[in-house]
Amino acid sequence: MTPSGPKNIFDVIIIGGGVVGCGIMRKLTLQGYKALLLERGGDILSGASKANSAILHTGFDAPEASLEHACMQDGYKEFISIREKLGLPLIKTAAHVVAWTREELDKLPGIVAKAHKNKVLDVKQISREELLLHEPNLSDKALGAVHVPGEFVIDPWSSPLAYLSQAVAHGAEYRFHSQVTGGFFSNGLWTLQTPSGIYKAKLVINSAGLYGDIVERICAKPPFTIHPRKGQFVVLDKKANQLVNSIILPVPSSITKGVLVCRTIFGNLIVGPTAEEQDDRDRAMVDNEVLNDLLAKGKKLVPALDRYEITATYAGLRTATEHKGYQIFPTPGKNWIGVNGIRSTGLTSSLGIANYVHTLIEDHFKTNLFAHVTPVAKEDIIWPVMPNLYEDAPRDYQQPGSGEIFCHCEMVTKREVEAVFSSLVVPQDIGGIRRRTRAMMGRCNGFNCMQRMQQITKGRIANGFHNDKEKE
C-alpha cells in the first residue's frame, strides 16, 4: 500500500520497529496522531531489540539527573500500571549486585548511595550471610551484595508487540520490509522512499536503532555515530532456573553492567552478556570460545550450573555511541526528532522515551502542525491482551480444545500459530512467529517441528520460510 493524496499524509512517521519505536507508536496514537511505522525487517524487533536480558530496571544505577534515568523511571512506572491490562507477565525476582573481591565490596556503599540519589530508596547493602539466605546456590566466595527489591524479569517480545498492537487497534498503520532509503523535506512535508512505496508525513521520528546515524543523515549530519556492541548469552536447561531466585548482577564497569545470571519468563536460566565492539550492524554471531568463557564465569558464580546442559545460545547488538547518554533531539526547522543511542535500558525506558518524545512534540511542533489532534478518551482505550508465553502461567496447551501440539520442547499448539495470522500485527518472517509463540526455540532448536512449521506457514509469509535462529 502506497499513500497518495492529502488523506494519506500521516501526522507522524516512525522509522524503526524496535521496542522504542513501538512505544512511541502507542503513545502518539493514543494522543490522537495518525501514525505510520516503517520497519526494514519482516517484523518488529528485527534489530537490536530482539536479543536482551529482559530485565525491568529501576534505574538505581543510572547516570544521575540524566535523560536515561528519567525515562527509565517513567517507563518502569507506566509498565507496572498497564501490564495487567495487556496481559504482560512479570516475575518479581529482585536483584543482587554481588561483590566477589574486597575492592568490589568497598564499592557497594557507593552503589547504595547512588541508588538513593536516584530515588530508589529501598536499595540496601546486605551481608554475605543475608545474601546466601536469599541465594543458597551462590559460590561461597561471595562477600556481600546490594539488594535491589524492584528489579524484575519481564517478557522482552510481548511488551513491544502489545504497544504496537494497541496502536493498530486505534488506527495506526505499519509496513514491514520498508527500509527508508532516502527522503526530502519540502513545503512542510517529509517524503520518505522505501522498497514498499513512498510515504509522506508532517513529522518524522527516527528510532532506527543500529541504523540511527545513517537515517539521521537524511535530515542533518548527526552529532553521534552508532558503534554496535555485541552481547552473547548462554541459555541453560529449564531445570537450571531453580538455582537462583533473583537477578545476580556484578559490580558494573564504565563500559558494561557485566555478566549476569537470571531466570527468564520462558523458564530457562541465562548467563551473559558479553560486551564486544564490532562493525557489522546486521549480524551478531556467537563464538564458541567466548561462550565457553562466559559459561565458565557463570559457574564461578553458581557452581551447580556445571550439572545442567546448554540448550541454546544467542547474541544481540546494542546501539552504543561515543556518548554515554541517550541522543534524543528535535530539529524544529525540518519537523524531525531523532531518538538514538538507546542502549540496553531501552526495554525499560521505552514508554518513558515515548512520553518524552510526546513532550518534545508539544513543545516544538504542536501549535504549527497538530492543533487538530485530540487524545483518545480514557474510557475508549482498547486493551488487546497478548498471548501468554510465561512458563509459570496457564499455557494454551493446558486449555480446552487446544488441539495439536507440534512443538513439544516448548509445548506450542497449532492453535497458537494460527492465532498469529489473525492478530493485529502479523509478522512477515518466521522469526516473528517464533517470538510470538516460542515455537522452534526449545532444546531441539526446531529440528523436530521445522517441517510442520513449514506446512502451517506455507504461502502465509511474504518472503517464504527461512530459519533465522542465528539472529535470535
C-alpha positions as CSV (number, residue, x, y, z in Angstrom):
1,M,0.0,0.0,0.0
2,T,1.4,3.4,-1.0
3,P,-0.2,6.5,0.3
4,S,-1.3,9.1,-2.3
5,G,-3.2,12.3,-1.9
6,P,-3.7,14.5,1.1
7,K,-5.8,12.0,3.0
8,N,-2.8,9.6,3.1
9,I,-0.4,12.2,4.5
10,F,0.4,10.9,8.0
11,D,0.8,13.2,11.0
12,V,3.9,11.2,12.1
13,I,6.1,8.5,10.5
14,I,8.2,6.5,12.9
15,I,11.2,4.8,11.4
16,G,12.2,1.6,13.2
17,G,10.1,-1.1,14.8
18,G,12.2,-1.9,17.9
19,V,10.8,-1.5,21.4
20,V,11.3,2.2,21.4
21,G,9.6,2.7,18.0
22,C,6.6,0.6,19.2
23,G,6.4,2.5,22.4
24,I,6.3,5.8,20.6
25,M,3.7,4.5,18.2
26,R,1.5,3.6,21.2
27,K,1.8,6.9,22.9
28,L,1.2,9.1,19.8
29,T,-1.7,7.0,18.5
30,L,-3.4,7.3,21.9
31,Q,-2.8,11.0,21.8
32,G,-4.8,11.1,18.5
33,Y,-2.0,11.3,15.9
34,K,-2.3,9.5,12.6
35,A,0.9,7.4,12.7
36,L,2.8,5.0,10.4
37,L,5.6,2.7,11.5
38,L,8.2,1.8,8.8
39,E,10.4,-1.2,9.6
40,R,13.2,-2.6,7.4
41,G,12.8,-6.2,8.6
42,G,9.9,-8.6,8.3
43,D,8.6,-8.0,11.8
44,I,9.1,-5.8,14.8
45,L,12.2,-6.5,16.9
46,S,14.2,-7.4,13.8
47,G,17.2,-5.5,15.0
48,A,18.7,-4.8,18.4
49,S,15.5,-5.1,20.5
50,K,15.0,-8.9,19.9
51,A,18.0,-10.0,22.0
52,N,18.4,-8.7,25.5
53,S,18.4,-9.8,29.1
54,A,14.7,-8.9,29.6
55,I,15.1,-7.0,32.9
56,L,12.8,-4.2,34.1
57,H,15.3,-1.8,35.6
58,T,14.5,0.5,38.5
59,G,17.2,3.0,37.4
60,F,19.1,2.5,40.7
61,D,22.5,2.7,38.9
62,A,21.6,5.0,36.0
63,P,23.6,8.2,35.4
64,E,22.2,10.7,38.0
65,A,19.9,13.5,36.7
66,S,20.2,12.1,33.1
67,L,17.5,11.7,30.5
68,E,18.1,8.0,30.6
69,H,17.4,7.9,34.3
70,A,14.2,10.0,33.9
71,C,12.9,7.8,31.0
72,M,13.8,4.6,32.9
73,Q,11.8,5.5,35.9
74,D,8.9,6.9,34.0
75,G,8.9,3.8,31.8
76,Y,9.1,1.5,34.7
77,K,6.1,3.2,36.4
78,E,3.9,3.1,33.3
79,F,4.8,-0.5,32.5
80,I,3.7,-1.5,36.0
81,S,0.4,0.4,35.6
82,I,-0.6,-1.1,32.2
83,R,0.9,-4.6,32.1
84,E,-2.0,-6.5,33.5
85,K,-4.5,-4.9,31.1
86,L,-2.2,-6.0,28.2
87,G,-1.6,-9.4,29.6
88,L,2.2,-8.9,30.1
89,P,3.9,-11.1,32.6
90,L,6.4,-10.1,35.3
91,I,8.5,-12.1,37.8
92,K,9.2,-10.3,41.0
93,T,12.7,-11.6,41.4
94,A,14.6,-8.6,42.9
95,A,18.3,-8.3,42.1
96,H,21.6,-8.6,43.9
97,V,24.7,-6.7,42.9
98,V,27.3,-9.2,44.3
99,A,30.8,-8.3,45.3
100,W,33.4,-11.1,44.8
101,T,36.6,-9.2,45.7
102,R,37.5,-6.8,48.5
103,E,37.8,-4.0,46.0
104,E,34.2,-4.7,44.8
105,L,32.9,-4.9,48.4
106,D,34.3,-1.4,49.0
107,K,32.2,-0.1,46.1
108,L,28.9,-1.3,47.5
109,P,28.2,1.7,49.8
110,G,28.6,4.0,46.8
111,I,26.1,1.9,44.8
112,V,23.6,2.2,47.6
113,A,24.2,6.0,47.9
114,K,23.7,6.4,44.1
115,A,20.5,4.4,44.2
116,H,19.2,6.7,46.9
117,K,20.1,9.8,44.9
118,N,18.2,8.2,42.1
119,K,15.1,7.9,44.3
120,V,15.3,4.1,44.6
121,L,15.1,4.2,48.4
122,D,14.5,0.5,49.1
123,V,18.0,-0.4,47.9
124,K,20.3,-1.5,50.8
125,Q,23.6,-3.3,51.4
126,I,23.4,-6.8,52.8
127,S,26.0,-9.1,54.4
128,R,27.4,-12.3,52.9
129,E,25.2,-14.3,55.3
130,E,22.0,-12.4,54.3
131,L,22.9,-12.9,50.6
132,L,23.3,-16.6,51.0
133,L,19.9,-16.9,52.7
134,H,18.4,-15.4,49.5
135,E,20.7,-17.3,47.2
136,P,22.0,-20.6,48.8
137,N,23.4,-21.8,45.4
138,L,25.9,-18.9,45.0
139,S,29.5,-19.6,45.4
140,D,30.8,-19.2,49.0
141,K,33.3,-16.7,47.6
142,A,30.6,-14.0,47.6
143,L,31.5,-11.3,50.1
144,G,28.3,-9.3,50.2
145,A,25.8,-7.6,48.0
146,V,23.5,-4.7,47.3
147,H,19.8,-5.8,47.4
148,V,17.5,-4.2,44.9
149,P,13.9,-5.3,45.5
150,G,12.3,-3.6,42.5
151,E,14.3,-5.2,39.7
152,F,12.1,-7.7,37.8
153,V,12.2,-10.1,34.8
154,I,9.7,-9.4,32.0
155,D,8.8,-10.7,28.6
156,P,11.0,-8.9,26.1
157,W,8.9,-9.8,23.0
158,S,5.3,-9.5,24.1
159,S,5.8,-6.0,25.5
160,P,6.6,-4.1,22.3
161,L,4.1,-6.3,20.4
162,A,1.4,-5.1,22.9
163,Y,2.4,-1.5,22.3
164,L,2.2,-1.7,18.6
165,S,-1.0,-3.8,18.7
166,Q,-2.7,-1.2,20.9
167,A,-1.7,1.5,18.4
168,V,-3.0,-0.6,15.4
169,A,-6.3,-1.2,17.3
170,H,-6.7,2.6,17.3
171,G,-6.0,3.1,13.6
172,A,-2.2,3.2,13.4
173,E,-0.5,1.5,10.4
174,Y,2.7,-0.4,9.9
175,R,4.8,-1.5,6.9
176,F,7.4,-4.3,7.1
177,H,10.2,-4.7,4.6
178,S,10.2,-0.9,4.3
179,Q,13.8,0.3,4.9
180,V,13.9,4.0,4.5
181,T,16.5,4.6,1.7
182,G,16.1,8.3,1.3
183,G,13.9,11.3,1.7
184,F,13.4,15.1,1.4
185,F,11.6,17.9,3.3
186,S,9.6,20.4,1.2
187,N,6.7,22.7,1.9
188,G,6.4,21.4,5.4
189,L,6.2,17.7,4.5
190,W,8.6,14.8,4.6
191,T,8.7,12.4,1.6
192,L,10.3,9.1,2.5
193,Q,11.4,6.5,0.0
194,T,11.2,2.7,0.8
195,P,11.0,-0.5,-1.2
196,S,7.3,-0.7,-0.4
197,G,6.5,2.8,-1.6
198,I,6.7,6.5,-1.0
199,Y,5.3,7.9,2.2
200,K,4.6,11.4,3.4
201,A,4.3,12.9,6.8
202,K,4.3,16.2,8.7
203,L,6.8,14.9,11.2
204,V,9.4,12.1,11.2
205,I,10.7,10.3,14.3
206,N,13.9,8.4,13.7
207,S,14.2,5.4,16.1
208,A,16.1,3.2,13.6
209,G,18.4,1.7,16.3
210,L,21.6,0.3,14.8
211,Y,21.0,2.4,11.7
212,G,20.0,5.5,13.6
213,D,23.0,7.6,12.5
214,I,22.6,6.6,8.8
215,V,18.9,7.5,8.9
216,E,19.6,10.7,10.7
217,R,21.7,11.9,7.7
218,I,18.5,12.2,5.7
219,C,17.7,15.3,7.9
220,A,21.2,16.6,9.0
221,K,24.7,15.5,10.0
222,P,24.3,13.5,13.2
223,P,26.3,14.5,16.3
224,F,27.0,10.8,17.1
225,T,28.0,7.6,15.4
226,I,26.5,4.2,16.2
227,H,29.1,1.7,17.4
228,P,27.5,-1.8,17.5
229,R,28.3,-3.6,20.8
230,K,27.6,-7.3,20.8
231,G,26.4,-9.3,23.8
232,Q,26.4,-13.1,23.7
233,F,24.3,-15.2,26.0
234,V,24.1,-18.8,27.1
235,V,20.7,-20.4,27.8
236,L,20.6,-23.3,30.2
237,D,18.1,-26.1,30.6
238,K,14.8,-25.2,32.3
239,K,15.7,-27.3,35.3
240,A,18.5,-24.9,36.0
241,N,16.2,-21.9,36.7
242,Q,15.8,-23.3,40.3
243,L,19.4,-22.4,41.0
244,V,18.8,-18.6,41.5
245,N,15.9,-16.7,43.0
246,S,16.9,-13.2,41.9
247,I,18.9,-11.5,39.2
248,I,22.6,-11.9,40.0
249,L,24.5,-8.8,38.9
250,P,28.2,-7.9,39.1
251,V,29.6,-4.7,40.3
252,P,29.4,-2.8,36.9
253,S,32.3,-1.2,34.9
254,S,32.2,2.0,32.9
255,I,31.5,0.0,29.7
256,T,29.0,-2.6,30.8
257,K,26.9,-3.9,33.6
258,G,28.8,-7.1,33.2
259,V,27.8,-10.8,33.2
260,L,24.6,-11.6,35.0
261,V,22.7,-14.8,35.8
262,C,19.0,-14.8,35.9
263,R,15.8,-16.6,35.2
264,T,13.7,-15.9,32.1
265,I,9.9,-15.7,31.5
266,F,10.3,-18.8,29.4
267,G,11.5,-20.9,32.2
268,N,15.2,-21.0,31.4
269,L,18.3,-19.6,33.0
270,I,20.6,-17.2,31.1
271,V,24.2,-16.2,31.6
272,G,25.5,-13.1,29.9
273,P,26.0,-10.8,28.2
274,T,29.5,-10.1,26.9
275,A,30.4,-6.6,25.6
276,E,32.3,-6.8,22.3
277,E,32.7,-3.9,19.8
278,Q,32.1,-4.8,16.1
279,D,31.4,-3.1,12.8
280,D,28.7,-5.3,11.4
281,R,25.2,-3.8,12.1
282,D,23.2,-6.7,10.9
283,R,24.7,-10.0,12.2
284,A,25.6,-10.9,15.8
285,M,27.3,-14.2,15.5
286,V,28.0,-16.4,18.5
287,D,31.6,-17.6,19.2
288,N,32.2,-20.9,20.9
289,E,35.3,-19.8,22.6
290,V,33.6,-16.7,24.0
291,L,30.6,-18.7,25.1
292,N,32.7,-21.3,26.9
293,D,34.4,-18.5,28.8
294,L,31.0,-17.0,29.6
295,L,29.8,-20.3,30.9
296,A,33.0,-20.7,33.0
297,K,32.3,-17.3,34.6
298,G,28.7,-18.3,35.3
299,K,29.9,-21.5,37.0
300,K,32.2,-19.5,39.3
301,L,29.2,-17.5,40.5
302,V,26.8,-20.5,40.7
303,P,28.9,-23.7,40.8
304,A,25.9,-26.0,40.4
305,L,25.5,-24.7,36.8
306,D,28.0,-27.5,36.0
307,R,25.2,-30.0,36.3
308,Y,23.0,-28.6,33.6
309,E,23.1,-28.6,29.8
310,I,23.2,-25.6,27.5
311,T,20.0,-25.7,25.3
312,A,20.6,-22.5,23.2
313,T,22.9,-19.6,22.7
314,Y,22.2,-16.2,21.2
315,A,23.8,-12.8,20.6
316,G,22.4,-9.3,20.2
317,L,23.7,-5.9,19.3
318,R,23.4,-2.7,21.4
319,T,23.2,0.7,19.8
320,A,26.1,2.3,21.6
321,T,27.5,5.6,20.6
322,E,30.6,7.7,21.6
323,H,28.3,9.4,24.2
324,K,27.1,7.9,27.4
325,G,23.6,9.4,27.3
326,Y,20.6,9.0,25.0
327,Q,20.7,11.1,21.8
328,I,17.2,12.4,21.6
329,F,17.0,15.8,19.8
330,P,14.3,17.7,17.8
331,T,15.0,19.6,14.6
332,P,12.1,22.0,14.5
333,G,13.1,23.7,11.2
334,K,12.8,20.3,9.5
335,N,10.0,18.6,11.5
336,W,12.2,15.8,12.7
337,I,13.0,14.1,16.0
338,G,16.0,11.8,16.4
339,V,15.7,9.1,19.1
340,N,19.1,7.4,19.1
341,G,21.7,5.8,21.3
342,I,19.2,3.9,23.3
343,R,21.3,1.1,24.7
344,S,20.4,-1.9,26.9
345,T,18.0,0.1,29.0
346,G,15.6,0.6,26.1
347,L,13.1,-2.2,27.1
348,T,12.5,-0.4,30.5
349,S,12.7,3.1,29.2
350,S,10.7,2.8,26.0
351,L,7.4,4.0,27.5
352,G,9.3,6.9,29.2
353,I,11.0,7.8,26.0
354,A,7.6,7.8,24.3
355,N,6.3,10.3,26.9
356,Y,9.4,12.4,26.4
357,V,9.0,12.4,22.6
358,H,5.4,13.5,23.1
359,T,6.6,16.4,25.3
360,L,9.0,17.4,22.5
361,I,6.2,17.4,20.0
362,E,4.0,19.5,22.3
363,D,6.9,22.0,22.9
364,H,8.2,22.3,19.3
365,F,5.5,21.2,16.8
366,K,2.0,21.1,18.3
367,T,1.0,24.7,17.6
368,N,2.1,24.8,14.0
369,L,1.4,21.2,12.9
370,F,-1.0,19.4,15.2
371,A,-3.6,21.8,16.6
372,H,-6.3,19.4,15.3
373,V,-5.1,16.4,17.3
374,T,-7.3,15.1,20.1
375,P,-6.4,12.3,22.5
376,V,-8.4,9.1,22.7
377,A,-10.8,9.3,25.6
378,K,-9.7,7.1,28.6
379,E,-12.9,5.1,28.5
380,D,-12.5,4.4,24.8
381,I,-9.0,3.0,25.0
382,I,-8.7,-0.6,23.6
383,W,-6.5,-3.1,25.6
384,P,-5.5,-6.0,23.4
385,V,-4.3,-9.0,25.5
386,M,-1.1,-10.7,24.4
387,P,-0.8,-14.5,24.2
388,N,0.8,-15.9,27.3
389,L,4.5,-17.0,26.9
390,Y,5.2,-17.2,30.6
391,E,6.1,-20.7,31.7
392,D,4.5,-20.4,35.1
393,A,1.1,-19.2,33.9
394,P,-1.5,-21.3,32.1
395,R,-0.4,-22.1,28.6
396,D,-2.6,-22.7,25.6
397,Y,-1.9,-26.5,25.6
398,Q,-3.5,-26.7,29.0
399,Q,-6.7,-25.1,27.8
400,P,-9.7,-27.0,26.4
401,G,-9.7,-27.6,22.7
402,S,-6.0,-26.7,22.2
403,G,-5.6,-29.5,19.6
404,E,-2.3,-30.5,18.1
405,I,0.9,-29.8,19.9
406,F,3.6,-29.7,17.2
407,C,6.5,-28.1,19.2
408,H,6.9,-30.4,22.1
409,C,10.0,-28.7,23.5
410,E,8.1,-25.5,24.2
411,M,4.6,-27.1,24.2
412,V,3.3,-24.8,21.4
413,T,-0.1,-25.7,19.8
414,K,-1.2,-25.3,16.2
415,R,-3.9,-23.0,17.5
416,E,-1.3,-20.6,18.9
417,V,0.5,-20.4,15.5
418,E,-2.8,-19.9,13.6
419,A,-3.7,-17.1,16.0
420,V,-0.6,-15.2,14.9
421,F,-2.1,-14.8,11.4
422,S,-5.4,-13.2,12.7
423,S,-3.7,-10.9,15.2
424,L,-3.4,-7.1,14.9
425,V,0.3,-7.3,13.9
426,V,1.1,-10.1,11.5
427,P,4.8,-10.9,11.0
428,Q,6.3,-11.5,7.6
429,D,9.1,-13.8,8.6
430,I,9.4,-16.9,10.7
431,G,11.3,-15.1,13.5
432,G,8.2,-13.1,14.3
433,I,6.2,-16.3,14.6
434,R,8.8,-17.8,16.9
435,R,8.8,-14.7,19.1
436,R,5.0,-14.8,19.4
437,T,4.7,-18.5,20.2
438,R,8.1,-19.9,21.4
439,A,7.9,-22.5,18.6
440,M,11.3,-23.8,17.5
441,M,13.0,-22.2,20.5
442,G,13.4,-25.2,22.7
443,R,16.1,-27.9,23.2
444,C,16.0,-29.3,19.6
445,N,16.1,-25.8,18.1
446,G,13.4,-26.6,15.6
447,F,14.8,-30.0,14.5
448,N,11.6,-31.8,15.2
449,C,9.0,-29.2,14.3
450,M,10.5,-27.3,11.5
451,Q,8.8,-29.3,8.8
452,R,5.4,-28.9,10.5
453,M,6.0,-25.2,10.7
454,Q,6.8,-25.1,7.0
455,Q,3.4,-26.7,6.3
456,I,1.5,-24.3,8.5
457,T,3.2,-21.1,7.2
458,K,3.4,-22.0,3.5
459,G,2.1,-19.2,1.4
460,R,1.4,-17.0,4.5
461,I,4.8,-15.4,5.0
462,A,5.6,-12.8,2.3
463,N,9.3,-13.8,1.9
464,G,8.8,-17.5,2.5
465,F,10.1,-19.8,5.3
466,H,13.6,-19.3,6.4
467,N,15.4,-20.3,9.6
468,D,16.9,-17.2,11.1
469,K,17.8,-18.6,14.5
470,E,21.4,-17.4,14.3
471,K,20.0,-13.9,14.7
472,E,17.9,-14.7,17.7
